[in-house]
């Protein structure tokens, strides 16, 4: 018997539905292409040649039924023309969705399939209702175990979920760490529902495999499960609509990982997927065709990021990790200020506000070929040096300006959480950072574009910064501008379409650099000269010497350094 908990006890059903639906509508329904759905069903072994009526399949978030209808068609085919019987099929499939319209549409598609296969109208409708349910999968209990779990879980950041629901999720799922997306909770829950021989395969955003918020889930996988296959799709288009999801497909089962099949699809077309299937079934690539699949004899341990690459790339990466300390051991990596309303809190220096409340700001667009152009932009600092917001009575010009924009400011999430200090920015501004020398690194770029600020600006949130009391920052800037540093970020970071990378703090901190005391004065001088001249060829050659490398393995990136 299944016991559903549709709503936390302290939340009215109406509020839950409104919150859940609004999140779903914000992100929309993303349909997986039919040939990709078929690939995923093949990967878990849900095939007509198996006796599927005696097995159980789960799809935790059905949308409008892309996976479920394909599974039903296979279930029907597995009957080999035998008469369909309600009693033998009622436990074969289970799926949920929080949107009643999705549930109705999927039920109707399932009912039509069953009826066209010879099941009578009453039993077809009854099976459709039994299989396709309205409810939040993450709040269901007593579901039993499943032999096959497939799907495309929803991608919704935890902070976009109604607070009481988010709290309930966090109480239930250890993987909802930091600012995780709720798809990690779907993965955790589904892994724990696998039978001893069951397999789970999702097409899902790949961020959890490398990002900080995925480390708890990665540790869970390493401890009690095994990865059987991992298919990178960040360059491909596996969905019927264009979405920026950077997806991958993975197959997980119980037990310890052994040989793992890893593939990178460039387009995700029918032909490319057909080739992948052939290789996975050991029939190998066509003659004169480069293999898609690589076999990893070992998978990653603990919470370590799943860094994918060729054997040569991984060998060099592991060597550098063993020989050099992390950047963050002798430097600090931070991110610039987020205001929650740049159109209000970013102003021109001539704005009629008390001067000590205006802090010089540098934005991504102000950095041109390594130089910083003073655009005259200022960020309003509403914080006292000791912490907390200033008293607006002490700053009448600031108070007048903020009151003019009060409705816009109060509409922000941060204002609703801080009613008394409704005018605070998301991040606190620390004016002392302005005068500190720092390296500035744009968030999204093809390559590492480092600029040196001698101590004049406060960075905006689309810039990361590096400060250090130990390093000569121009020496460090040269090393961080090199292909060696880029190789680290390329290895760890989520790959974006167009071969661009996210230069986020969590990846920058993982860059390895030599001890600053181990770089000679003459080498330091050469690095500074090359950095000031933006001579990247020379920087790359010098970095190889500093790191003790003869060469780097080839890796695919857009060299936007100039």
ROLOVO-267957 format. One line per field, with one value per residue (C-alpha): residue number from 1; residue in three letters; chain; x, y, z. Coordinates in nm, 2 decimals. Example, Ala and Ser with C-alpha at 12.3 -4.5 7.8 and 13.67 -1.06 7.14 Angstrom:
% residues 2
i	[1/2]
aa	[ALA/SER]
ch	[A/A]
px	[1.23/1.37]
py	[-0.45/-0.11]
pz	[0.78/0.71]
//
This chain:
% residues 562
i	[1/2/3/4/5/6/7/8/9/10/11/12/13/14/15/16/17/18/19/20/21/22/23/24/25/26/27/28/29/30/31/32/33/34/35/36/37/38/39/40/41/42/43/44/45/46/47/48/49/50/51/52/53/54/55/56/57/58/59/60/61/62/63/64/65/66/67/68/69/70/71/72/73/74/75/76/77/78/79/80/81/82/83/84/85/86/87/88/89/90/91/92/93/94/95/96/97/98/99/100/101/102/103/104/105/106/107/108/109/110/111/112/113/114/115/116/117/118/119/120/121/122/123/124/125/126/127/128/129/130/131/132/133/134/135/136/137/138/139/140/141/142/143/144/145/146/147/148/149/150/151/152/153/154/155/156/157/158/159/160/161/162/163/164/165/166/167/168/169/170/171/172/173/174/175/176/177/178/179/180/181/182/183/184/185/186/187/188/189/190/191/192/193/194/195/196/197/198/199/200/201/202/203/204/205/206/207/208/209/210/211/212/213/214/215/216/217/218/219/220/221/222/223/224/225/226/227/228/229/230/231/232/233/234/235/236/237/238/239/240/241/242/243/244/245/246/247/248/249/250/251/252/253/254/255/256/257/258/259/260/261/262/263/264/265/266/267/268/269/270/271/272/273/274/275/276/277/278/279/280/281/282/283/284/285/286/287/288/289/290/291/292/293/294/295/296/297/298/299/300/301/302/303/304/305/306/307/308/309/310/311/312/313/314/315/316/317/318/319/320/321/322/323/324/325/326/327/328/329/330/331/332/333/334/335/336/337/338/339/340/341/342/343/344/345/346/347/348/349/350/351/352/353/354/355/356/357/358/359/360/361/362/363/364/365/366/367/368/369/370/371/372/373/374/375/376/377/378/379/380/381/382/383/384/385/386/387/388/389/390/391/392/393/394/395/396/397/398/399/400/401/402/403/404/405/406/407/408/409/410/411/412/413/414/415/416/417/418/419/420/421/422/423/424/425/426/427/428/429/430/431/432/433/434/435/436/437/438/439/440/441/442/443/444/445/446/447/448/449/450/451/452/453/454/455/456/457/458/459/460/461/462/463/464/465/466/467/468/469/470/471/472/473/474/475/476/477/478/479/480/481/482/483/484/485/486/487/488/489/490/491/492/493/494/495/496/497/498/499/500/501/502/503/504/505/506/507/508/509/510/511/512/513/514/515/516/517/518/519/520/521/522/523/524/525/526/527/528/529/530/531/532/533/534/535/536/537/538/539/540/541/542/543/544/545/546/547/548/549/550/551/552/553/554/555/556/557/558/559/560/561/562]
aa	[UNK/UNK/UNK/UNK/UNK/UNK/UNK/UNK/UNK/UNK/UNK/UNK/UNK/UNK/UNK/UNK/UNK/UNK/UNK/UNK/UNK/UNK/UNK/UNK/UNK/UNK/UNK/UNK/UNK/UNK/UNK/UNK/UNK/UNK/UNK/UNK/UNK/UNK/UNK/UNK/UNK/UNK/UNK/UNK/UNK/UNK/UNK/UNK/UNK/UNK/UNK/UNK/UNK/UNK/UNK/UNK/UNK/UNK/UNK/UNK/UNK/UNK/UNK/UNK/UNK/UNK/UNK/UNK/UNK/UNK/UNK/UNK/UNK/UNK/UNK/UNK/UNK/UNK/UNK/UNK/UNK/UNK/UNK/UNK/UNK/UNK/UNK/UNK/UNK/UNK/UNK/UNK/UNK/UNK/UNK/UNK/UNK/UNK/UNK/UNK/UNK/UNK/UNK/UNK/UNK/UNK/UNK/UNK/UNK/UNK/UNK/UNK/UNK/UNK/UNK/UNK/UNK/UNK/UNK/UNK/UNK/UNK/UNK/UNK/UNK/UNK/UNK/UNK/UNK/UNK/UNK/UNK/UNK/UNK/UNK/UNK/UNK/UNK/UNK/UNK/UNK/UNK/UNK/UNK/UNK/UNK/UNK/UNK/UNK/UNK/UNK/UNK/UNK/UNK/UNK/UNK/UNK/UNK/UNK/UNK/UNK/UNK/UNK/UNK/UNK/UNK/UNK/UNK/UNK/UNK/UNK/UNK/UNK/UNK/UNK/UNK/UNK/UNK/UNK/UNK/UNK/UNK/UNK/UNK/UNK/UNK/UNK/UNK/UNK/UNK/UNK/UNK/UNK/UNK/UNK/UNK/UNK/UNK/UNK/UNK/UNK/UNK/UNK/UNK/UNK/UNK/UNK/UNK/UNK/UNK/UNK/UNK/UNK/UNK/UNK/UNK/UNK/UNK/UNK/UNK/UNK/UNK/UNK/UNK/UNK/UNK/UNK/UNK/UNK/UNK/UNK/UNK/UNK/UNK/UNK/UNK/UNK/UNK/UNK/UNK/UNK/UNK/UNK/UNK/UNK/UNK/UNK/UNK/UNK/UNK/UNK/UNK/UNK/UNK/UNK/UNK/UNK/UNK/UNK/UNK/UNK/UNK/UNK/UNK/UNK/UNK/UNK/UNK/UNK/UNK/UNK/UNK/UNK/UNK/UNK/UNK/UNK/UNK/UNK/UNK/UNK/UNK/UNK/UNK/UNK/UNK/UNK/UNK/UNK/UNK/UNK/UNK/UNK/UNK/UNK/UNK/UNK/UNK/UNK/UNK/UNK/UNK/UNK/UNK/UNK/UNK/UNK/UNK/UNK/UNK/UNK/UNK/UNK/UNK/UNK/UNK/UNK/UNK/UNK/UNK/UNK/UNK/UNK/UNK/UNK/UNK/UNK/UNK/UNK/UNK/UNK/UNK/UNK/UNK/UNK/UNK/UNK/UNK/UNK/UNK/UNK/UNK/UNK/UNK/UNK/UNK/UNK/UNK/UNK/UNK/UNK/UNK/UNK/UNK/UNK/UNK/UNK/UNK/UNK/UNK/UNK/UNK/UNK/UNK/UNK/UNK/UNK/UNK/UNK/UNK/UNK/UNK/UNK/UNK/UNK/UNK/UNK/UNK/UNK/UNK/UNK/UNK/UNK/UNK/UNK/UNK/UNK/UNK/UNK/UNK/UNK/UNK/UNK/UNK/UNK/UNK/UNK/UNK/UNK/UNK/UNK/UNK/UNK/UNK/UNK/UNK/UNK/UNK/UNK/UNK/UNK/UNK/UNK/UNK/UNK/UNK/UNK/UNK/UNK/UNK/UNK/UNK/UNK/UNK/UNK/UNK/UNK/UNK/UNK/UNK/UNK/UNK/UNK/UNK/UNK/UNK/UNK/UNK/UNK/UNK/UNK/UNK/UNK/UNK/UNK/UNK/UNK/UNK/UNK/UNK/UNK/UNK/UNK/UNK/UNK/UNK/UNK/UNK/UNK/UNK/UNK/UNK/UNK/UNK/UNK/UNK/UNK/UNK/UNK/UNK/UNK/UNK/UNK/UNK/UNK/UNK/UNK/UNK/UNK/UNK/UNK/UNK/UNK/UNK/UNK/UNK/UNK/UNK/UNK/UNK/UNK/UNK/UNK/UNK/UNK/UNK/UNK/UNK/UNK/UNK/UNK/UNK/UNK/UNK/UNK/UNK/UNK/UNK/UNK/UNK/UNK/UNK/UNK/UNK/UNK/UNK/UNK/UNK/UNK/UNK/UNK/UNK/UNK/UNK/UNK/UNK/UNK/UNK/UNK/UNK/UNK/UNK/UNK/UNK/UNK/UNK/UNK/UNK/UNK/UNK/UNK/UNK/UNK/UNK/UNK/UNK/UNK/UNK/UNK/UNK/UNK/UNK/UNK/UNK/UNK/UNK/UNK/UNK/UNK/UNK/UNK/UNK]
ch	[A/A/A/A/A/A/A/A/A/A/A/A/A/A/A/A/A/A/A/A/A/A/A/A/A/A/A/A/A/A/A/A/A/A/A/A/A/A/A/A/A/A/A/A/A/A/A/A/A/A/A/A/A/A/A/A/A/A/A/A/A/A/A/A/A/A/A/A/A/A/A/A/A/A/A/A/A/A/A/A/A/A/A/A/A/A/A/A/A/A/A/A/A/A/A/A/A/A/A/A/A/A/A/A/A/A/A/A/A/A/A/A/A/A/A/A/A/A/A/A/A/A/A/A/A/A/A/A/A/A/A/A/A/A/A/A/A/A/A/A/A/A/A/A/A/A/A/A/A/A/A/A/A/A/A/A/A/A/A/A/A/A/A/A/A/A/A/A/A/A/A/A/A/A/A/A/A/A/A/A/A/A/A/A/A/A/A/A/A/A/A/A/A/A/A/A/A/A/A/A/A/A/A/A/A/A/A/A/A/A/A/A/A/A/A/A/A/A/A/A/A/A/A/A/A/A/A/A/A/A/A/A/A/A/A/A/A/A/A/A/A/A/A/A/A/A/A/A/A/A/A/A/A/A/A/A/A/A/A/A/A/A/A/A/A/A/A/A/A/A/A/A/A/A/A/A/A/A/A/A/A/A/A/A/A/A/A/A/A/A/A/A/A/A/A/A/A/A/A/A/A/A/A/A/A/A/A/A/A/A/A/A/A/A/A/A/A/A/A/A/A/A/A/A/A/A/A/A/A/A/A/A/A/A/A/A/A/A/A/A/A/A/A/A/A/A/A/A/A/A/A/A/A/A/A/A/A/A/A/A/A/A/A/A/A/A/A/A/A/A/A/A/A/A/A/A/A/A/A/A/A/A/A/A/A/A/A/A/A/A/A/A/A/A/A/A/A/A/A/A/A/A/A/A/A/A/A/A/A/A/A/A/A/A/A/A/A/A/A/A/A/A/A/A/A/A/A/A/A/A/A/A/A/A/A/A/A/A/A/A/A/A/A/A/A/A/A/A/A/A/A/A/A/A/A/A/A/A/A/A/A/A/A/A/A/A/A/A/A/A/A/A/A/A/A/A/A/A/A/A/A/A/A/A/A/A/A/A/A/A/A/A/A/A/A/A/A/A/A/A/A/A/A/A/A/A/A/A/A/A/A/A/A/A/A/A/A/A/A/A/A/A/A/A/A/A/A/A/A/A/A/A/A/A/A/A/A/A/A/A/A/A/A/A/A/A/A/A/A/A/A/A/A/A/A/A/A/A/A/A/A/A]
px	[0.00/0.13/0.09/0.12/0.20/0.09/0.15/0.35/0.12/0.17/0.10/-0.24/-0.28/-0.38/-0.06/0.15/-0.01/0.03/0.40/0.48/0.29/0.45/0.79/0.70/0.56/0.87/1.09/0.84/0.81/1.12/1.05/1.33/1.37/1.22/1.55/1.71/1.42/1.47/1.84/1.78/1.53/1.78/2.05/1.85/1.75/1.38/1.34/1.05/1.26/1.25/0.95/0.85/0.51/0.68/0.91/0.85/0.94/0.93/0.93/0.93/0.82/0.63/0.55/0.33/0.45/0.76/0.91/0.60/0.43/0.75/0.77/0.41/0.47/0.76/0.56/0.28/0.54/0.69/0.35/0.42/0.06/-0.08/-0.40/-0.33/-0.46/-0.52/-0.42/-0.08/0.01/-0.11/0.23/0.44/0.46/0.44/0.48/0.39/0.35/0.25/0.06/-0.29/-0.30/0.02/-0.14/-0.46/-0.27/-0.04/-0.32/-0.51/-0.21/-0.15/-0.52/-0.52/-0.21/-0.36/-0.70/-0.54/-0.35/-0.67/-0.74/-1.10/-1.19/-1.26/-0.94/-0.74/-0.86/-0.81/-0.45/-0.38/-0.51/-0.31/0.01/-0.01/-0.06/-0.10/0.14/0.48/0.71/0.96/0.69/0.55/0.62/0.61/0.67/0.86/1.15/1.19/1.38/1.40/1.40/1.41/1.33/1.42/1.37/1.28/1.55/1.44/1.68/1.59/1.55/1.27/1.06/0.81/1.00/0.80/0.82/1.19/1.24/1.05/1.27/1.59/1.47/1.42/1.71/2.08/2.18/2.00/2.33/2.40/2.21/2.14/1.88/1.60/1.70/1.97/1.69/1.52/1.85/1.90/1.55/1.55/1.89/1.74/1.44/1.65/1.61/1.92/1.95/1.78/1.91/1.86/1.91/1.83/1.90/1.98/2.18/2.55/2.63/2.60/2.89/3.14/2.98/3.02/2.65/2.68/2.95/2.71/2.54/2.87/2.98/2.65/2.71/3.07/2.97/2.68/2.63/2.82/2.82/2.78/2.78/2.81/2.72/2.81/2.57/2.67/2.73/2.43/2.06/1.87/1.56/1.28/1.32/1.64/1.73/2.05/2.08/2.42/2.28/2.43/2.29/2.41/2.33/2.36/2.31/2.39/2.74/3.09/3.19/3.41/3.46/3.25/3.15/3.20/3.09/3.08/2.80/2.86/2.51/2.28/2.13/1.96/2.27/2.51/2.30/2.28/2.66/2.67/2.44/2.65/2.96/2.79/2.67/3.03/2.98/3.23/3.26/3.22/3.54/3.76/3.53/3.67/3.52/3.27/3.30/3.60/3.62/3.73/3.87/3.83/3.56/3.59/3.60/3.42/3.29/3.56/3.43/3.37/3.64/3.61/3.89/4.13/4.38/4.66/4.45/4.37/4.73/4.86/4.58/4.66/5.03/4.97/4.73/4.99/5.28/5.13/4.92/4.57/4.55/4.33/4.61/4.79/4.53/4.16/3.90/3.58/3.30/3.18/2.87/2.52/2.25/1.93/1.84/2.13/1.91/1.87/2.19/2.43/2.45/2.68/2.94/2.74/2.43/2.31/2.39/2.64/2.98/3.09/2.79/2.92/3.19/3.38/3.26/3.42/3.20/3.27/3.22/3.47/3.76/3.90/4.21/4.33/4.28/4.01/3.82/3.67/3.31/3.22/2.99/2.93/2.76/2.55/2.69/2.41/2.61/2.80/3.16/3.07/2.79/2.42/2.25/2.30/2.03/1.87/1.80/2.18/2.18/1.89/2.01/2.04/1.70/1.54/1.69/1.59/1.23/1.19/1.26/1.10/0.85/1.11/1.35/1.08/0.98/1.31/1.34/1.61/1.38/1.10/1.34/1.47/1.17/1.34/1.64/1.44/1.70/2.00/2.17/2.20/2.57/2.74/2.99/3.33/3.49/3.84/3.84/3.86/4.21/4.34/4.53/4.34/4.31/3.98/3.83/3.51/3.26/3.19/3.46/3.63/3.97/4.12/4.10/4.28/4.30/4.50/4.34/4.61/4.35/4.08/3.76/3.50/3.40/3.05/2.90/2.99/3.35/3.56/3.86/4.18/4.37/4.68/4.91/5.19/5.19/5.32/4.98/5.13/5.33/5.02/4.82/5.06/5.03/4.65/4.65/4.84/4.71/4.81/4.56/4.30/4.35/4.25/3.93/3.85/3.89/3.67/3.41/3.07/3.12/2.89/2.78/3.02/3.30/3.28/3.35/3.23/3.52/3.34/3.51/3.47/3.68/3.93/4.00/4.10/4.37/4.71/5.00/5.36/5.46/5.53/5.87/5.97/5.97/6.30/6.34/6.44/6.14/5.91/6.05/5.99/5.63/5.55/5.68/5.48/5.17/5.20/5.26/4.97/5.22/5.02/5.25/5.54/5.33/5.23/5.60/5.71/5.43/5.53/5.88/5.74/5.52/5.79/5.60/5.73/5.38/5.01/4.78/4.54/4.20/3.92/3.86/3.81/4.12/3.97/4.28/4.40]
py	[0.00/0.35/0.63/0.98/1.29/1.55/1.86/1.93/1.96/2.34/2.43/2.46/2.25/2.56/2.74/2.43/2.40/2.77/2.76/2.44/2.53/2.87/2.72/2.47/2.74/2.95/2.67/2.51/2.16/2.03/1.74/1.49/1.38/1.04/0.88/1.00/0.86/0.53/0.53/0.58/0.30/0.08/0.18/0.05/-0.26/-0.18/-0.37/-0.57/-0.89/-0.88/-1.00/-0.64/-0.72/-0.88/-0.58/-0.22/0.11/0.45/0.79/1.05/1.36/1.27/1.61/1.53/1.17/1.15/0.87/0.70/0.66/0.51/0.27/0.17/0.10/-0.13/-0.30/-0.38/-0.51/-0.74/-0.92/-1.08/-1.05/-1.19/-1.05/-0.75/-0.81/-0.53/-0.75/-0.84/-0.49/-0.27/-0.25/-0.23/0.15/0.44/0.81/1.14/1.51/1.81/1.97/1.83/1.93/1.72/1.43/1.45/1.47/1.18/0.96/1.02/0.92/0.61/0.51/0.54/0.32/0.05/0.06/0.04/-0.27/-0.45/-0.36/-0.26/0.10/0.06/-0.12/0.11/0.42/0.24/0.15/0.50/0.64/0.38/0.45/0.83/1.01/1.37/1.46/1.56/1.26/1.40/1.38/1.03/0.74/0.36/0.34/0.01/-0.08/-0.04/-0.23/0.06/0.43/0.68/1.04/1.40/1.55/1.91/2.18/2.43/2.61/2.54/2.91/2.93/2.68/2.81/2.83/2.57/2.32/2.39/2.33/2.00/1.89/1.98/1.78/1.48/1.49/1.52/1.60/1.94/2.11/2.47/2.63/2.29/2.24/2.00/1.75/1.63/1.53/1.34/1.15/1.08/0.95/0.74/0.58/0.47/0.32/0.09/-0.29/-0.49/-0.53/-0.21/0.07/0.44/0.66/1.03/1.30/1.58/1.90/1.81/2.07/1.84/1.63/1.91/2.19/2.24/2.18/1.83/1.70/1.54/1.35/1.25/1.11/0.91/0.76/0.66/0.50/0.27/0.28/0.24/0.44/0.22/0.48/0.86/1.04/1.41/1.61/1.97/2.04/1.84/1.92/1.63/1.83/1.93/2.30/2.50/2.52/2.61/2.30/2.15/1.80/1.45/1.10/0.87/0.51/0.42/0.08/-0.06/-0.18/-0.06/0.11/-0.09/-0.02/0.29/0.37/0.74/0.91/1.27/1.34/1.65/1.67/1.41/1.32/0.99/0.87/0.97/0.79/0.49/0.48/0.51/0.22/0.01/0.08/0.02/-0.32/-0.41/-0.41/-0.12/0.19/0.17/0.13/0.45/0.61/0.74/0.57/0.76/0.55/0.55/0.30/0.44/0.15/0.36/0.61/0.91/0.86/1.04/1.39/1.45/1.62/1.39/1.53/1.38/1.38/1.17/0.94/1.20/1.49/1.31/1.19/1.55/1.68/1.43/1.50/1.87/1.81/1.60/1.84/2.19/2.35/2.50/2.87/2.93/2.83/3.16/3.38/3.46/3.42/3.62/3.75/4.11/4.27/4.17/4.43/4.27/4.58/4.72/4.98/5.14/5.07/5.13/5.51/5.76/5.94/6.26/6.12/6.35/6.12/6.17/6.10/5.86/5.63/5.59/5.33/5.32/5.01/4.80/4.58/4.31/4.56/4.80/4.55/4.58/4.39/4.36/4.73/4.88/5.18/5.41/5.44/5.66/5.39/5.38/5.13/5.27/5.14/5.13/4.95/5.09/4.99/4.80/4.61/4.67/4.93/5.30/5.51/5.70/5.99/6.05/6.06/6.28/6.28/5.90/5.87/6.09/5.88/5.55/5.67/5.76/5.39/5.24/5.02/4.87/4.81/4.65/4.41/4.22/3.89/4.03/4.32/4.09/3.89/4.21/4.43/4.67/4.71/4.71/4.91/4.67/4.52/4.14/4.15/4.38/4.63/4.64/4.97/4.86/4.62/4.91/5.01/4.65/4.54/4.26/4.04/4.05/3.75/3.76/3.49/3.36/3.36/3.14/3.17/3.32/3.69/3.84/4.21/4.38/4.65/4.83/4.94/5.17/4.97/4.75/4.45/4.39/4.04/3.94/3.95/3.73/3.87/3.74/3.91/3.79/3.92/3.69/3.69/3.96/3.98/4.05/3.73/3.54/3.72/3.59/3.23/3.26/3.39/3.08/2.78/2.57/2.76/2.74/2.36/2.34/2.54/2.36/2.02/2.11/2.36/2.30/2.32/2.57/2.57/2.76/2.61/2.89/2.82/2.94/3.09/3.06/3.08/2.70/2.63/2.91/2.79/2.44/2.58/2.47/2.71/2.68/2.81/3.18/3.14/2.88/3.12/3.29/3.67/3.64/3.42/3.66/3.95/3.77/3.68/4.03/4.17/3.92/3.99/4.37/4.32/4.06/3.84/3.51/3.30/3.39/3.35/3.00/2.90/3.05/2.87/2.54/2.60/2.70/2.39/2.16/2.05/2.00/2.04/2.02/1.77/1.92/2.04/2.22/2.58/2.92/3.13/3.47/3.61/3.92]
pz	[0.00/-0.09/0.16/0.00/0.19/-0.06/0.16/0.48/0.77/0.82/0.45/0.30/-0.02/-0.22/-0.13/-0.21/-0.55/-0.64/-0.54/-0.72/-1.03/-1.05/-1.03/-1.30/-1.53/-1.48/-1.61/-1.86/-1.97/-2.15/-2.39/-2.44/-2.81/-2.88/-2.98/-2.66/-2.46/-2.64/-2.56/-2.19/-2.18/-2.36/-2.11/-1.81/-2.01/-2.03/-2.36/-2.51/-2.51/-2.13/-1.92/-1.83/-1.68/-1.38/-1.33/-1.20/-1.37/-1.21/-1.38/-1.10/-1.29/-1.61/-1.76/-2.06/-2.09/-2.32/-2.11/-1.98/-2.32/-2.47/-2.17/-2.21/-2.58/-2.48/-2.21/-2.46/-2.71/-2.44/-2.41/-2.75/-2.86/-2.54/-2.41/-2.17/-1.82/-1.57/-1.27/-1.41/-1.52/-1.23/-1.06/-1.38/-1.40/-1.17/-1.24/-1.07/-1.16/-0.96/-1.25/-1.29/-1.66/-1.72/-1.54/-1.74/-2.07/-1.98/-1.86/-2.18/-2.39/-2.18/-2.20/-2.57/-2.61/-2.39/-2.56/-2.91/-2.78/-2.70/-2.33/-2.27/-2.21/-1.84/-1.76/-1.98/-1.80/-1.46/-1.54/-1.66/-1.33/-1.13/-1.32/-1.36/-1.03/-0.92/-0.64/-0.54/-0.59/-0.33/-0.06/-0.14/0.10/0.09/-0.29/-0.27/-0.49/-0.87/-1.13/-1.37/-1.30/-1.59/-1.67/-1.70/-1.35/-1.30/-1.27/-1.01/-0.77/-0.41/-0.33/-0.59/-0.40/-0.14/0.19/0.38/0.10/0.07/0.44/0.41/0.12/0.31/0.61/0.39/0.15/0.26/-0.10/-0.09/0.01/-0.03/-0.32/-0.49/-0.76/-0.66/-0.93/-0.68/-0.44/-0.73/-0.79/-0.42/-0.37/-0.68/-0.60/-0.27/-0.45/-0.67/-0.63/-0.58/-0.96/-1.06/-1.28/-1.28/-1.58/-1.60/-1.86/-1.63/-1.59/-1.54/-1.28/-0.98/-1.12/-1.07/-0.86/-0.49/-0.43/-0.58/-0.35/-0.10/-0.38/-0.54/-0.20/-0.18/-0.52/-0.44/-0.11/-0.21/-0.58/-0.91/-1.22/-1.53/-1.80/-1.84/-2.16/-2.19/-2.40/-2.33/-2.70/-2.82/-2.85/-2.68/-2.62/-2.86/-2.75/-2.71/-2.34/-2.17/-1.95/-2.03/-1.98/-1.95/-1.92/-1.65/-1.55/-1.18/-1.00/-0.66/-0.59/-0.66/-0.99/-1.22/-1.59/-1.68/-2.03/-2.10/-2.42/-2.55/-2.81/-3.03/-3.17/-3.02/-3.36/-3.44/-3.63/-3.35/-3.09/-3.32/-3.33/-2.95/-2.91/-3.14/-2.94/-2.60/-2.73/-2.82/-3.19/-3.21/-3.43/-3.80/-4.00/-4.01/-3.76/-3.43/-3.13/-2.92/-2.60/-2.37/-2.08/-1.74/-1.54/-1.22/-1.12/-0.89/-0.52/-0.24/-0.32/-0.58/-0.90/-1.20/-1.42/-1.77/-2.01/-2.21/-2.03/-2.12/-1.98/-1.66/-1.61/-1.63/-1.41/-1.14/-1.16/-1.11/-0.82/-0.64/-0.69/-0.63/-0.36/-0.42/-0.51/-0.21/0.03/-0.03/-0.19/-0.14/-0.42/-0.40/-0.60/-0.65/-0.52/-0.61/-0.53/-0.63/-0.83/-1.03/-1.21/-0.87/-0.68/-0.96/-1.03/-1.21/-0.99/-1.04/-0.86/-0.58/-0.29/-0.01/-0.15/0.13/0.02/-0.33/-0.41/-0.74/-0.94/-1.22/-1.43/-1.69/-1.98/-1.83/-1.89/-2.23/-2.34/-1.98/-1.90/-1.69/-1.83/-1.56/-1.67/-1.37/-1.23/-0.85/-0.63/-0.34/-0.01/0.25/0.51/0.81/0.85/1.16/0.99/0.95/0.74/0.79/0.95/0.66/0.89/0.88/0.50/0.37/0.01/0.01/0.18/-0.08/-0.37/-0.21/-0.14/-0.50/-0.59/-0.28/-0.46/-0.68/-0.39/-0.17/-0.44/-0.41/-0.23/0.00/0.11/0.19/0.41/0.58/0.62/0.86/0.64/0.32/0.13/0.19/-0.11/-0.14/-0.06/0.19/0.05/0.21/0.10/0.21/-0.08/-0.32/-0.22/-0.22/-0.53/-0.69/-1.00/-1.18/-1.37/-1.57/-1.49/-1.84/-2.10/-2.36/-2.18/-1.87/-1.92/-1.61/-1.54/-1.27/-1.05/-0.85/-0.60/-0.74/-0.78/-0.62/-0.85/-0.97/-0.92/-1.28/-1.18/-0.95/-0.77/-0.62/-0.34/-0.15/0.12/0.00/-0.38/-0.61/-0.79/-1.13/-1.10/-0.99/-1.27/-1.53/-1.40/-1.39/-1.74/-1.87/-2.05/-1.75/-1.53/-1.80/-1.81/-1.45/-1.50/-1.82/-1.64/-1.34/-1.49/-1.64/-2.02/-2.19/-2.56/-2.78/-2.58/-2.32/-1.95/-1.61/-1.41/-1.08/-0.74/-0.68/-0.99/-0.95/-0.60/-0.74/-0.96/-0.85/-0.83/-0.72/-0.38/-0.42/-0.25/-0.52/-0.81/-0.86/-0.89/-1.26/-1.34/-1.16/-1.36/-1.69/-1.58/-1.48/-1.81/-2.02/-1.81/-1.86/-2.23/-2.26/-2.44/-2.39/-2.60/-2.37/-2.06/-2.17/-2.23/-1.89/-1.71/-1.85/-1.71/-1.37/-1.35/-1.48/-1.79/-2.14/-2.29/-2.21/-2.36/-2.62/-2.49/-2.66/-2.57/-2.74/-2.69/-2.63/-2.47/-2.65]
//
